[in-house]
């Protein structure tokens, strides 16, 4: 049972990559009159939302104690239930020692998890109240840690300032940027810094939901509305009442549903699928796309009237290649985190590896860098980041820019000493280099300090011989 009005009104954080689990927990919380809920799909998002929540249910992976520690460090002072897909007594104990109030193994029963969560809240609510000066969201204290963002480059400083200004408004926000730049984190920052921060934050990825289910996901449905609708269910718009609804990849929404969304934005009324009556809700809309929205309108994939209704305040996410020294800051942070999660030593980024990271184009942005750092932690053998791993996934143009420093990308296997014609030795070296780089002639040429045209010319000569 709840013993504190504060606990009953404050938001609960639910973080799980499975949307079905999030829906089950949302429904279970709703049955206990806990309607304020902030959702997160990934741990990075949970770290940003943690300071604004009274308690949390968070799915943690292997080495989950590091995630628990980060949640506590981020400012979560309430009850914390860690859920594990698989684990042992040792991993559960490690999570508890790191600060979790309870650990639940999947598959989980939502009602049981919520019961454990609410039982753990009363003892922690007082700690939250005493450590908080007022009910407003805390101001950013550092340009290297703003609502989960990490970076101090001029483009990021400008973004932080603009988020602060935009968050104070009630107008819709349109977030643009390439894939992997953190548009979802930006939406959560807008919510966390807004007057609605105590309300729910509900995210919906329009590209991940089948078209035939999209209307139900947004507006809800009543029992019997369609096959499989076995009970009444509120949609994302209702779930976000009093808070923020984030529509990711808005251009993927069906045009017919875009028309209904437009009507909802005009009058704030929701009609569940299969129901005659309308319900009034109060939500702020934040949407995002990784495409050019103006081009999407021209191509007929985004309604022009909906675009102008949503495109009131724009936030543009800078690509990683324009963020300068943030690349190294992020790389070091990811290496340290993944080394802890994988229980491996943290490799050092030497001068050559640093140069590789700084000249890369990062077409996948922060997500690409994050994935690369995890691969390096798992695959690196020595104390330093190997150059060939730092170059993994790089294009020929990036390798060419790296130039002569790539000559030692992969040590060539040592063969038995023998005397052979110089031309044959050269051919073996070239073929070995090309094989090492998976057939990428430009990369092999950079490693051998030759021009790609030289390699092409020699290979042609060998074929004609």
DOKOLLUM-659474 format. One record per residue (C-alpha): residue number from 1; z, y, x; residue in one letter. Coordinates in nm, 2 decimals. Each point is the difference from the previous one (the first is absolute). Layout:
@k=NUM&up=Z&north=Y&east=X&r=A;
...
This chain:
@k=1&up=0.00&north=0.00&east=0.00&r=X;
@k=2&up=-0.06&north=0.36&east=0.10&r=X;
@k=3&up=0.30&north=0.22&east=0.05&r=X;
@k=4&up=-0.18&north=0.32&east=0.10&r=X;
@k=5&up=-0.23&north=0.23&east=-0.19&r=X;
@k=6&up=-0.15&north=0.10&east=0.33&r=X;
@k=7&up=-0.10&north=-0.36&east=0.07&r=X;
@k=8&up=-0.15&north=-0.04&east=-0.34&r=X;
@k=9&up=-0.23&north=0.31&east=0.04&r=X;
@k=10&up=-0.10&north=-0.03&east=0.37&r=X;
@k=11&up=-0.32&north=-0.18&east=0.09&r=X;
@k=12&up=-0.01&north=-0.36&east=0.13&r=X;
@k=13&up=-0.24&north=-0.09&east=0.27&r=X;
@k=14&up=-0.21&north=-0.31&east=-0.04&r=X;
@k=15&up=-0.22&north=-0.10&east=0.29&r=X;
@k=16&up=-0.21&north=-0.32&east=-0.01&r=X;
@k=17&up=-0.37&north=-0.06&east=0.09&r=X;
@k=18&up=-0.04&north=-0.21&east=-0.32&r=X;
@k=19&up=-0.06&north=0.23&east=-0.31&r=X;
@k=20&up=0.11&north=-0.28&east=-0.23&r=X;
@k=21&up=0.35&north=-0.01&east=0.17&r=X;
@k=22&up=0.02&north=0.38&east=-0.04&r=X;
@k=23&up=-0.09&north=-0.02&east=-0.37&r=X;
@k=24&up=0.26&north=-0.27&east=-0.06&r=X;
@k=25&up=0.27&north=0.20&east=0.17&r=X;
@k=26&up=-0.10&north=0.32&east=-0.18&r=X;
@k=27&up=0.03&north=-0.18&east=-0.33&r=X;
@k=28&up=0.34&north=-0.15&east=0.09&r=X;
@k=29&up=0.13&north=0.34&east=0.11&r=X;
@k=30&up=-0.13&north=0.15&east=-0.33&r=X;
@k=31&up=0.20&north=-0.26&east=-0.20&r=X;
@k=32&up=0.31&north=0.13&east=0.18&r=X;
@k=33&up=-0.09&north=0.36&east=-0.08&r=X;
@k=34&up=-0.11&north=0.07&east=0.35&r=X;
@k=35&up=-0.32&north=0.19&east=-0.07&r=X;
@k=36&up=-0.03&north=0.20&east=0.32&r=X;
@k=37&up=-0.17&north=-0.21&east=0.26&r=X;
@k=38&up=-0.20&north=0.08&east=0.31&r=X;
@k=39&up=-0.26&north=-0.26&east=0.10&r=X;
@k=40&up=-0.13&north=-0.08&east=0.35&r=X;
@k=41&up=-0.25&north=-0.26&east=0.11&r=X;
@k=42&up=0.07&north=0.02&east=0.37&r=X;
@k=43&up=0.31&north=0.05&east=0.21&r=X;
@k=44&up=-0.13&north=0.32&east=0.15&r=X;
@k=45&up=0.00&north=0.15&east=-0.35&r=X;
@k=46&up=0.35&north=-0.13&east=-0.07&r=X;
@k=47&up=0.14&north=0.17&east=0.31&r=X;
@k=48&up=-0.13&north=0.34&east=-0.13&r=X;
@k=49&up=0.14&north=-0.06&east=-0.35&r=X;
@k=50&up=0.34&north=-0.14&east=0.11&r=X;
@k=51&up=0.19&north=0.32&east=0.03&r=X;
@k=52&up=-0.07&north=0.09&east=-0.36&r=X;
@k=53&up=0.12&north=-0.33&east=-0.15&r=X;
@k=54&up=0.34&north=-0.12&east=-0.10&r=X;
@k=55&up=-0.08&north=-0.37&east=0.06&r=X;
@k=56&up=-0.29&north=-0.22&east=0.10&r=X;
@k=57&up=-0.16&north=-0.35&east=-0.03&r=X;
@k=58&up=-0.23&north=-0.04&east=0.30&r=X;
@k=59&up=-0.21&north=-0.29&east=0.12&r=X;
@k=60&up=0.04&north=-0.04&east=0.37&r=X;
@k=61&up=-0.20&north=-0.23&east=0.23&r=X;
@k=62&up=0.10&north=-0.20&east=0.31&r=X;
@k=63&up=0.25&north=0.20&east=0.20&r=X;
@k=64&up=0.11&north=0.17&east=-0.33&r=X;
@k=65&up=0.31&north=0.14&east=0.16&r=X;
@k=66&up=-0.21&north=0.27&east=0.17&r=X;
@k=67&up=-0.13&north=0.11&east=-0.34&r=X;
@k=68&up=0.35&north=0.01&east=-0.14&r=X;
@k=69&up=0.12&north=0.20&east=0.30&r=X;
@k=70&up=-0.29&north=0.25&east=-0.05&r=X;
@k=71&up=0.07&north=0.04&east=-0.37&r=X;
@k=72&up=0.37&north=0.08&east=0.08&r=X;
@k=73&up=-0.11&north=0.24&east=0.28&r=X;
@k=74&up=-0.24&north=0.17&east=-0.24&r=X;
@k=75&up=0.29&north=0.09&east=-0.23&r=X;
@k=76&up=0.04&north=-0.28&east=-0.25&r=X;
@k=77&up=0.37&north=-0.01&east=-0.07&r=X;
@k=78&up=0.00&north=-0.20&east=-0.32&r=X;
@k=79&up=-0.01&north=-0.37&east=-0.07&r=X;
@k=80&up=-0.28&north=-0.18&east=0.18&r=X;
@k=81&up=-0.14&north=-0.35&east=-0.10&r=X;
@k=82&up=-0.24&north=-0.15&east=0.26&r=X;
@k=83&up=-0.24&north=-0.26&east=-0.13&r=X;
@k=84&up=-0.16&north=-0.26&east=0.24&r=X;
@k=85&up=-0.31&north=-0.20&east=-0.06&r=X;
@k=86&up=0.14&north=-0.26&east=0.23&r=X;
@k=87&up=0.30&north=0.00&east=0.23&r=X;
@k=88&up=0.31&north=-0.17&east=0.13&r=X;
@k=89&up=0.37&north=0.05&east=-0.02&r=X;
@k=90&up=-0.02&north=0.17&east=0.34&r=X;
@k=91&up=-0.26&north=0.25&east=-0.13&r=X;
@k=92&up=0.20&north=0.07&east=-0.31&r=X;
@k=93&up=0.31&north=0.06&east=0.20&r=X;
@k=94&up=-0.19&north=0.23&east=0.24&r=X;
@k=95&up=-0.12&north=0.21&east=-0.30&r=X;
@k=96&up=0.36&north=0.02&east=-0.14&r=X;
@k=97&up=0.13&north=0.11&east=0.34&r=X;
@k=98&up=-0.27&north=0.27&east=0.02&r=X;
@k=99&up=0.12&north=0.15&east=-0.33&r=X;
@k=100&up=-0.14&north=-0.20&east=-0.29&r=X;
@k=101&up=0.25&north=-0.07&east=-0.29&r=X;
@k=102&up=-0.17&north=-0.32&east=-0.09&r=X;
@k=103&up=-0.30&north=-0.22&east=0.09&r=X;
@k=104&up=-0.22&north=-0.18&east=-0.26&r=X;
@k=105&up=-0.26&north=-0.26&east=0.09&r=X;
@k=106&up=-0.33&north=-0.01&east=-0.20&r=X;
@k=107&up=-0.10&north=-0.10&east=-0.26&r=X;
@k=108&up=0.26&north=0.22&east=-0.15&r=X;
@k=109&up=0.12&north=0.06&east=-0.36&r=X;
@k=110&up=-0.02&north=0.37&east=-0.07&r=X;
@k=111&up=0.30&north=0.00&east=-0.23&r=X;
@k=112&up=0.22&north=-0.16&east=0.27&r=X;
@k=113&up=-0.11&north=0.24&east=0.26&r=X;
@k=114&up=0.06&north=0.30&east=-0.22&r=X;
@k=115&up=0.35&north=-0.14&east=-0.09&r=X;
@k=116&up=0.09&north=-0.02&east=0.37&r=X;
@k=117&up=-0.14&north=0.34&east=0.06&r=X;
@k=118&up=0.20&north=0.17&east=-0.27&r=X;
@k=119&up=0.32&north=-0.18&east=0.10&r=X;
@k=120&up=-0.04&north=0.14&east=0.35&r=X;
@k=121&up=-0.06&north=0.36&east=-0.11&r=X;
@k=122&up=0.35&north=0.13&east=-0.11&r=X;
@k=123&up=0.16&north=-0.04&east=0.34&r=X;
@k=124&up=-0.28&north=0.19&east=0.17&r=X;
@k=125&up=-0.06&north=0.28&east=-0.24&r=X;
@k=126&up=0.30&north=0.20&east=0.12&r=X;
@k=127&up=-0.13&north=-0.02&east=0.36&r=X;
@k=128&up=-0.33&north=0.14&east=-0.11&r=X;
@k=129&up=0.16&north=0.29&east=-0.19&r=X;
@k=130&up=0.23&north=0.10&east=0.28&r=X;
@k=131&up=-0.28&north=0.00&east=0.26&r=X;
@k=132&up=-0.23&north=0.21&east=-0.21&r=X;
@k=133&up=0.03&north=0.38&east=-0.01&r=X;
@k=134&up=-0.19&north=0.05&east=-0.33&r=X;
@k=135&up=-0.25&north=-0.17&east=-0.23&r=X;
@k=136&up=-0.31&north=0.16&east=0.16&r=X;
@k=137&up=-0.22&north=-0.20&east=0.24&r=X;
@k=138&up=0.11&north=0.06&east=0.36&r=X;
@k=139&up=-0.23&north=0.23&east=0.20&r=X;
@k=140&up=-0.21&north=-0.14&east=0.28&r=X;
@k=141&up=0.20&north=0.01&east=0.32&r=X;
@k=142&up=-0.27&north=-0.10&east=0.25&r=X;
@k=143&up=-0.37&north=0.02&east=0.02&r=X;
@k=144&up=0.01&north=-0.35&east=0.15&r=X;
@k=145&up=0.15&north=-0.16&east=-0.31&r=X;
@k=146&up=-0.10&north=0.16&east=-0.33&r=X;
@k=147&up=0.04&north=-0.22&east=-0.30&r=X;
@k=148&up=-0.11&north=-0.31&east=0.20&r=X;
@k=149&up=-0.28&north=0.18&east=0.19&r=X;
@k=150&up=0.01&north=0.00&east=0.38&r=X;
@k=151&up=-0.17&north=0.27&east=0.19&r=X;
@k=152&up=0.03&north=0.35&east=0.14&r=X;
@k=153&up=-0.37&north=0.09&east=0.06&r=X;
@k=154&up=-0.12&north=0.33&east=-0.15&r=X;
@k=155&up=-0.20&north=-0.18&east=-0.28&r=X;
@k=156&up=0.32&north=-0.19&east=-0.11&r=X;
@k=157&up=0.22&north=0.31&east=0.02&r=X;
@k=158&up=-0.25&north=0.18&east=-0.23&r=X;
@k=159&up=0.01&north=-0.30&east=-0.23&r=X;
@k=160&up=0.38&north=0.00&east=-0.02&r=X;
@k=161&up=0.01&north=0.37&east=-0.09&r=X;
@k=162&up=-0.27&north=-0.05&east=-0.27&r=X;
@k=163&up=0.19&north=-0.29&east=-0.15&r=X;
@k=164&up=0.31&north=0.21&east=-0.02&r=X;
@k=165&up=-0.19&north=0.27&east=-0.19&r=X;
@k=166&up=-0.19&north=-0.24&east=-0.23&r=X;
@k=167&up=0.30&north=-0.21&east=-0.08&r=X;
@k=168&up=0.18&north=0.29&east=-0.17&r=X;
@k=169&up=-0.29&north=0.04&east=-0.25&r=X;
@k=170&up=-0.05&north=-0.21&east=-0.32&r=X;
@k=171&up=-0.38&north=0.00&east=0.04&r=X;
@k=172&up=-0.20&north=-0.31&east=0.07&r=X;
@k=173&up=-0.06&north=-0.09&east=0.37&r=X;
@k=174&up=-0.32&north=-0.14&east=0.14&r=X;
@k=175&up=0.05&north=-0.18&east=0.34&r=X;
@k=176&up=-0.32&north=-0.06&east=0.20&r=X;
@k=177&up=-0.04&north=-0.18&east=0.34&r=X;
@k=178&up=-0.14&north=-0.30&east=0.18&r=X;
@k=179&up=0.14&north=-0.34&east=-0.05&r=X;
@k=180&up=0.32&north=-0.06&east=0.20&r=X;
@k=181&up=0.10&north=0.36&east=0.03&r=X;
@k=182&up=0.30&north=-0.03&east=-0.23&r=X;
@k=183&up=-0.10&north=0.14&east=-0.34&r=X;
@k=184&up=0.26&north=-0.22&east=-0.18&r=X;
@k=185&up=0.27&north=0.13&east=0.23&r=X;
@k=186&up=-0.12&north=0.36&east=-0.07&r=X;
@k=187&up=0.03&north=-0.06&east=-0.37&r=X;
@k=188&up=0.35&north=-0.13&east=0.04&r=X;
@k=189&up=0.09&north=0.30&east=0.22&r=X;
@k=190&up=-0.12&north=0.23&east=-0.28&r=X;
@k=191&up=0.22&north=-0.18&east=-0.25&r=X;
@k=192&up=0.30&north=-0.01&east=0.24&r=X;
@k=193&up=-0.01&north=0.37&east=0.06&r=X;
@k=194&up=-0.07&north=0.10&east=-0.36&r=X;
@k=195&up=0.25&north=0.09&east=-0.28&r=X;
@k=196&up=-0.09&north=-0.34&east=-0.14&r=X;
@k=197&up=0.14&north=-0.19&east=0.30&r=X;
@k=198&up=0.28&north=-0.16&east=-0.21&r=X;
@k=199&up=-0.26&north=-0.14&east=-0.24&r=X;
@k=200&up=-0.22&north=-0.31&east=0.05&r=X;
@k=201&up=-0.29&north=-0.02&east=0.24&r=X;
@k=202&up=-0.26&north=-0.25&east=-0.14&r=X;
@k=203&up=-0.31&north=-0.09&east=0.21&r=X;
@k=204&up=-0.31&north=-0.16&east=-0.14&r=X;
@k=205&up=-0.30&north=-0.11&east=0.22&r=X;
@k=206&up=-0.30&north=0.04&east=-0.23&r=X;
@k=207&up=-0.22&north=-0.22&east=0.23&r=X;
@k=208&up=0.24&north=-0.29&east=0.00&r=X;
@k=209&up=0.03&north=-0.06&east=-0.38&r=X;
@k=210&up=-0.28&north=-0.17&east=-0.20&r=X;
@k=211&up=-0.19&north=0.24&east=-0.22&r=X;
@k=212&up=0.10&north=-0.19&east=-0.32&r=X;
@k=213&up=0.37&north=0.04&east=0.08&r=X;
@k=214&up=-0.01&north=0.35&east=0.12&r=X;
@k=215&up=0.07&north=0.17&east=-0.33&r=X;
@k=216&up=0.30&north=-0.22&east=-0.06&r=X;
@k=217&up=0.14&north=0.07&east=0.35&r=X;
@k=218&up=-0.03&north=0.38&east=-0.06&r=X;
@k=219&up=0.10&north=0.03&east=-0.36&r=X;
@k=220&up=0.17&north=-0.33&east=-0.09&r=X;
@k=221&up=-0.06&north=-0.24&east=-0.28&r=X;
@k=222&up=0.17&north=-0.15&east=-0.30&r=X;
@k=223&up=0.05&north=-0.37&east=-0.07&r=X;
@k=224&up=-0.32&north=-0.17&east=-0.11&r=X;
@k=225&up=-0.23&north=0.28&east=0.11&r=X;
@k=226&up=-0.20&north=-0.25&east=0.20&r=X;
@k=227&up=0.02&north=-0.35&east=0.13&r=X;
@k=228&up=0.31&north=-0.02&east=0.23&r=X;
@k=229&up=0.18&north=0.30&east=-0.15&r=X;
@k=230&up=0.31&north=-0.20&east=-0.10&r=X;
@k=231&up=0.23&north=0.30&east=-0.02&r=X;
@k=232&up=0.00&north=0.38&east=-0.02&r=X;
@k=233&up=-0.03&north=0.16&east=0.33&r=X;
@k=234&up=0.01&north=0.36&east=0.11&r=X;
@k=235&up=-0.28&north=0.12&east=0.23&r=X;
@k=236&up=0.02&north=0.19&east=0.32&r=X;
@k=237&up=-0.02&north=0.34&east=-0.18&r=X;
@k=238&up=0.31&north=-0.08&east=-0.21&r=X;
@k=239&up=0.18&north=-0.15&east=0.30&r=X;
@k=240&up=-0.05&north=0.33&east=0.19&r=X;
@k=241&up=0.14&north=0.21&east=-0.28&r=X;
@k=242&up=0.20&north=0.28&east=0.16&r=X;
@k=243&up=-0.15&north=-0.07&east=0.34&r=X;
@k=244&up=-0.33&north=-0.05&east=0.18&r=X;
@k=245&up=-0.30&north=-0.23&east=-0.08&r=X;
@k=246&up=-0.21&north=-0.06&east=0.31&r=X;
@k=247&up=-0.36&north=-0.13&east=-0.07&r=X;
@k=248&up=-0.15&north=-0.12&east=0.33&r=X;
@k=249&up=-0.38&north=-0.04&east=0.03&r=X;
@k=250&up=-0.05&north=0.19&east=-0.33&r=X;
@k=251&up=-0.38&north=-0.02&east=0.04&r=X;
@k=252&up=0.02&north=-0.38&east=-0.06&r=X;
@k=253&up=0.13&north=0.06&east=-0.36&r=X;
@k=254&up=-0.25&north=-0.10&east=-0.27&r=X;
@k=255&up=-0.17&north=0.31&east=-0.16&r=X;
@k=256&up=0.12&north=-0.09&east=-0.35&r=X;
@k=257&up=0.36&north=-0.01&east=0.12&r=X;
@k=258&up=-0.05&north=0.32&east=0.19&r=X;
@k=259&up=-0.07&north=0.17&east=-0.34&r=X;
@k=260&up=0.33&north=-0.14&east=-0.13&r=X;
@k=261&up=0.18&north=0.12&east=0.31&r=X;
@k=262&up=-0.14&north=0.35&east=-0.06&r=X;
@k=263&up=0.14&north=0.00&east=-0.35&r=X;
@k=264&up=0.33&north=-0.11&east=0.13&r=X;
@k=265&up=0.00&north=0.29&east=0.25&r=X;
@k=266&up=-0.08&north=0.25&east=-0.27&r=X;
@k=267&up=0.27&north=-0.10&east=-0.25&r=X;
@k=268&up=0.25&north=-0.22&east=0.19&r=X;
@k=269&up=-0.02&north=-0.27&east=-0.27&r=X;
@k=270&up=-0.03&north=-0.38&east=0.07&r=X;
@k=271&up=-0.13&north=-0.26&east=-0.24&r=X;
@k=272&up=0.06&north=-0.36&east=0.10&r=X;
@k=273&up=-0.29&north=-0.24&east=-0.04&r=X;
@k=274&up=0.02&north=-0.15&east=-0.35&r=X;
@k=275&up=0.25&north=0.27&east=-0.14&r=X;
@k=276&up=-0.07&north=0.28&east=-0.24&r=X;
@k=277&up=0.27&north=0.24&east=0.08&r=X;
@k=278&up=0.01&north=0.23&east=0.30&r=X;
@k=279&up=0.29&north=0.06&east=0.24&r=X;
@k=280&up=0.07&north=0.33&east=0.18&r=X;
@k=281&up=0.07&north=-0.02&east=0.37&r=X;
@k=282&up=0.05&north=0.25&east=0.28&r=X;
@k=283&up=-0.16&north=-0.10&east=0.33&r=X;
@k=284&up=-0.15&north=0.17&east=0.30&r=X;
@k=285&up=-0.33&north=-0.15&east=0.11&r=X;
@k=286&up=-0.09&north=-0.05&east=0.37&r=X;
@k=287&up=-0.33&north=-0.17&east=0.07&r=X;
@k=288&up=-0.18&north=-0.10&east=0.32&r=X;
@k=289&up=-0.34&north=-0.11&east=0.12&r=X;
@k=290&up=-0.15&north=-0.09&east=0.34&r=X;
@k=291&up=-0.34&north=0.13&east=-0.11&r=X;
@k=292&up=-0.14&north=0.34&east=-0.05&r=X;
@k=293&up=0.10&north=0.08&east=-0.36&r=X;
@k=294&up=-0.28&north=0.26&east=-0.04&r=X;
@k=295&up=-0.25&north=-0.27&east=0.10&r=X;
@k=296&up=0.17&north=-0.24&east=-0.24&r=X;
@k=297&up=-0.06&north=0.25&east=-0.28&r=X;
@k=298&up=-0.36&north=0.04&east=0.09&r=X;
@k=299&up=-0.05&north=-0.38&east=0.01&r=X;
@k=300&up=0.15&north=-0.03&east=-0.35&r=X;
@k=301&up=0.29&north=-0.21&east=0.11&r=X;
@k=302&up=0.26&north=0.27&east=-0.07&r=X;
@k=303&up=-0.01&north=0.21&east=-0.32&r=X;
@k=304&up=-0.04&north=0.36&east=0.08&r=X;
@k=305&up=0.24&north=0.12&east=-0.26&r=X;
@k=306&up=0.27&north=-0.24&east=0.13&r=X;
@k=307&up=-0.07&north=0.11&east=0.36&r=X;
@k=308&up=0.07&north=0.37&east=-0.09&r=X;
@k=309&up=0.31&north=-0.10&east=-0.20&r=X;
@k=310&up=0.14&north=-0.19&east=0.30&r=X;
@k=311&up=-0.13&north=0.21&east=0.29&r=X;
@k=312&up=0.25&north=0.28&east=-0.03&r=X;
@k=313&up=0.19&north=-0.03&east=0.33&r=X;
@k=314&up=-0.16&north=-0.19&east=0.28&r=X;
@k=315&up=0.16&north=-0.17&east=0.30&r=X;
@k=316&up=-0.24&north=-0.11&east=0.27&r=X;
@k=317&up=0.13&north=-0.27&east=0.24&r=X;
@k=318&up=-0.11&north=0.05&east=0.36&r=X;
@k=319&up=-0.16&north=-0.30&east=0.17&r=X;
@k=320&up=0.19&north=-0.15&east=0.29&r=X;
@k=321&up=-0.27&north=0.10&east=0.26&r=X;
@k=322&up=0.08&north=0.37&east=-0.08&r=X;
@k=323&up=0.38&north=-0.04&east=0.05&r=X;
@k=324&up=0.01&north=0.02&east=0.39&r=X;
@k=325&up=0.33&north=-0.12&east=0.15&r=X;
@k=326&up=0.10&north=-0.15&east=-0.33&r=X;
@k=327&up=-0.19&north=-0.31&east=0.10&r=X;
@k=328&up=0.24&north=-0.08&east=0.28&r=X;
@k=329&up=0.30&north=0.09&east=-0.21&r=X;
@k=330&up=-0.11&north=-0.24&east=-0.27&r=X;
@k=331&up=-0.10&north=-0.27&east=0.25&r=X;
@k=332&up=0.34&north=0.00&east=0.17&r=X;
@k=333&up=0.18&north=0.00&east=-0.33&r=X;
@k=334&up=-0.21&north=-0.30&east=-0.13&r=X;
@k=335&up=0.05&north=-0.19&east=0.32&r=X;
@k=336&up=0.37&north=0.04&east=-0.01&r=X;
@k=337&up=0.02&north=-0.10&east=-0.37&r=X;
@k=338&up=-0.22&north=-0.31&east=0.03&r=X;
@k=339&up=0.16&north=-0.11&east=0.32&r=X;
@k=340&up=0.33&north=-0.01&east=-0.20&r=X;
@k=341&up=-0.15&north=-0.18&east=-0.29&r=X;
@k=342&up=-0.18&north=-0.25&east=0.21&r=X;
@k=343&up=0.30&north=-0.05&east=0.24&r=X;
@k=344&up=-0.22&north=0.07&east=0.30&r=X;
@k=345&up=0.03&north=0.25&east=0.29&r=X;
@k=346&up=-0.16&north=0.33&east=-0.06&r=X;
@k=347&up=-0.31&north=0.05&east=0.23&r=X;
@k=348&up=-0.03&north=0.33&east=0.18&r=X;
@k=349&up=-0.31&north=0.22&east=-0.05&r=X;
@k=350&up=-0.13&north=0.07&east=0.34&r=X;
@k=351&up=-0.24&north=0.29&east=0.10&r=X;
@k=352&up=-0.32&north=-0.20&east=-0.06&r=X;
@k=353&up=0.11&north=-0.14&east=-0.33&r=X;
@k=354&up=0.12&north=0.35&east=-0.11&r=X;
@k=355&up=-0.35&north=0.13&east=0.08&r=X;
@k=356&up=-0.16&north=-0.27&east=-0.20&r=X;
@k=357&up=0.22&north=0.08&east=-0.30&r=X;
@k=358&up=-0.08&north=0.37&east=0.02&r=X;
@k=359&up=-0.38&north=-0.04&east=0.03&r=X;
@k=360&up=-0.03&north=-0.24&east=-0.29&r=X;
@k=361&up=-0.15&north=0.12&east=-0.33&r=X;
@k=362&up=0.25&north=-0.17&east=-0.22&r=X;
@k=363&up=-0.23&north=-0.05&east=-0.29&r=X;
@k=364&up=0.28&north=-0.18&east=-0.18&r=X;
@k=365&up=0.24&north=0.27&east=0.09&r=X;
@k=366&up=0.38&north=-0.06&east=0.01&r=X;
@k=367&up=-0.05&north=-0.34&east=-0.17&r=X;
@k=368&up=-0.23&north=-0.12&east=0.28&r=X;
@k=369&up=0.23&north=0.13&east=0.27&r=X;
@k=370&up=0.29&north=-0.18&east=-0.17&r=X;
@k=371&up=-0.18&north=-0.33&east=-0.02&r=X;
@k=372&up=-0.11&north=0.03&east=0.37&r=X;
@k=373&up=0.35&north=0.06&east=0.12&r=X;
@k=374&up=0.13&north=-0.31&east=-0.18&r=X;
@k=375&up=-0.28&north=-0.21&east=0.15&r=X;
@k=376&up=0.09&north=0.14&east=0.35&r=X;
@k=377&up=0.37&north=-0.10&east=-0.05&r=X;
@k=378&up=-0.09&north=-0.35&east=-0.11&r=X;
@k=379&up=-0.28&north=-0.06&east=0.26&r=X;
@k=380&up=0.11&north=0.19&east=0.31&r=X;
@k=381&up=0.15&north=-0.22&east=0.27&r=X;
@k=382&up=0.11&north=0.25&east=0.27&r=X;
@k=383&up=0.21&north=0.31&east=0.00&r=X;
@k=384&up=-0.29&north=0.24&east=-0.06&r=X;
@k=385&up=-0.26&north=0.04&east=-0.28&r=X;
@k=386&up=-0.31&north=-0.18&east=0.13&r=X;
@k=387&up=-0.32&north=0.21&east=0.00&r=X;
@k=388&up=-0.20&north=-0.26&east=-0.17&r=X;
@k=389&up=0.24&north=-0.01&east=-0.29&r=X;
@k=390&up=0.01&north=0.38&east=-0.02&r=X;
@k=391&up=-0.38&north=-0.01&east=-0.03&r=X;
@k=392&up=0.00&north=-0.28&east=-0.26&r=X;
@k=393&up=-0.21&north=0.11&east=-0.30&r=X;
@k=394&up=-0.14&north=0.30&east=0.18&r=X;
@k=395&up=-0.36&north=0.10&east=-0.04&r=X;
@k=396&up=-0.26&north=0.01&east=0.28&r=X;
@k=397&up=0.02&north=0.38&east=0.01&r=X;
@k=398&up=0.38&north=0.00&east=0.05&r=X;
@k=399&up=-0.03&north=-0.25&east=0.28&r=X;
@k=400&up=-0.27&north=0.20&east=0.16&r=X;
@k=401&up=0.22&north=0.31&east=-0.02&r=X;
@k=402&up=0.28&north=-0.20&east=0.18&r=X;
@k=403&up=-0.25&north=-0.06&east=0.28&r=X;
@k=404&up=0.09&north=-0.15&east=0.33&r=X;
@k=405&up=0.36&north=-0.06&east=-0.08&r=X;
@k=406&up=-0.11&north=-0.29&east=-0.21&r=X;
@k=407&up=-0.11&north=-0.20&east=0.30&r=X;
@k=408&up=0.32&north=-0.20&east=-0.01&r=X;
@k=409&up=0.00&north=-0.05&east=-0.37&r=X;
@k=410&up=0.02&north=-0.38&east=0.03&r=X;
@k=411&up=0.06&north=-0.18&east=0.33&r=X;
@k=412&up=-0.30&north=-0.22&east=0.07&r=X;
@k=413&up=0.08&north=-0.37&east=0.04&r=X;
@k=414&up=0.01&north=-0.11&east=0.36&r=X;
@k=415&up=-0.26&north=-0.27&east=0.09&r=X;
@k=416&up=-0.01&north=-0.23&east=0.29&r=X;
@k=417&up=-0.12&north=0.17&east=0.31&r=X;
@k=418&up=-0.36&north=-0.07&east=0.06&r=X;
@k=419&up=-0.30&north=0.17&east=0.17&r=X;
@k=420&up=-0.29&north=0.09&east=-0.24&r=X;
@k=421&up=-0.27&north=0.26&east=-0.01&r=X;
@k=422&up=0.12&north=0.35&east=-0.08&r=X;
@k=423&up=-0.24&north=0.02&east=-0.30&r=X;
@k=424&up=0.17&north=-0.30&east=-0.15&r=X;
@k=425&up=0.35&north=0.14&east=0.06&r=X;
@k=426&up=-0.11&north=0.32&east=-0.18&r=X;
@k=427&up=-0.14&north=-0.19&east=-0.29&r=X;
@k=428&up=0.32&north=-0.20&east=-0.04&r=X;
@k=429&up=0.21&north=0.31&east=0.01&r=X;
@k=430&up=-0.21&north=0.18&east=-0.27&r=X;
@k=431&up=-0.01&north=-0.30&east=-0.23&r=X;
@k=432&up=0.37&north=-0.05&east=0.04&r=X;
@k=433&up=0.07&north=0.36&east=-0.08&r=X;
@k=434&up=-0.23&north=-0.01&east=-0.31&r=X;
@k=435&up=0.18&north=-0.32&east=-0.12&r=X;
@k=436&up=0.34&north=0.16&east=0.06&r=X;
@k=437&up=-0.09&north=0.29&east=-0.23&r=X;
@k=438&up=-0.14&north=-0.23&east=-0.27&r=X;
@k=439&up=-0.36&north=0.09&east=0.06&r=X;
@k=440&up=0.06&north=0.38&east=0.01&r=X;
@k=441&up=-0.24&north=0.11&east=0.27&r=X;
@k=442&up=0.12&north=0.36&east=0.01&r=X;
@k=443&up=0.36&north=-0.11&east=0.05&r=X;
@k=444&up=-0.10&north=-0.25&east=0.28&r=X;
@k=445&up=-0.21&north=0.27&east=0.17&r=X;
@k=446&up=0.30&north=0.24&east=-0.01&r=X;
@k=447&up=0.22&north=-0.27&east=0.16&r=X;
@k=448&up=-0.26&north=-0.06&east=0.27&r=X;
@k=449&up=-0.06&north=0.37&east=0.07&r=X;
@k=450&up=-0.36&north=-0.04&east=-0.10&r=X;
@k=451&up=-0.21&north=0.16&east=-0.26&r=X;
@k=452&up=-0.09&north=-0.21&east=-0.31&r=X;
@k=453&up=-0.37&north=0.05&east=0.07&r=X;
@k=454&up=0.05&north=-0.18&east=0.34&r=X;
@k=455&up=0.15&north=-0.30&east=-0.17&r=X;
@k=456&up=-0.27&north=-0.01&east=-0.27&r=X;
@k=457&up=-0.27&north=0.02&east=0.27&r=X;
@k=458&up=0.16&north=-0.28&east=0.21&r=X;
@k=459&up=0.04&north=-0.23&east=-0.30&r=X;
@k=460&up=-0.36&north=0.05&east=-0.09&r=X;
@k=461&up=-0.11&north=-0.08&east=0.35&r=X;
@k=462&up=0.21&north=-0.32&east=-0.01&r=X;
@k=463&up=-0.16&north=-0.11&east=-0.33&r=X;
@k=464&up=-0.35&north=0.06&east=0.14&r=X;
@k=465&up=0.06&north=-0.18&east=0.32&r=X;
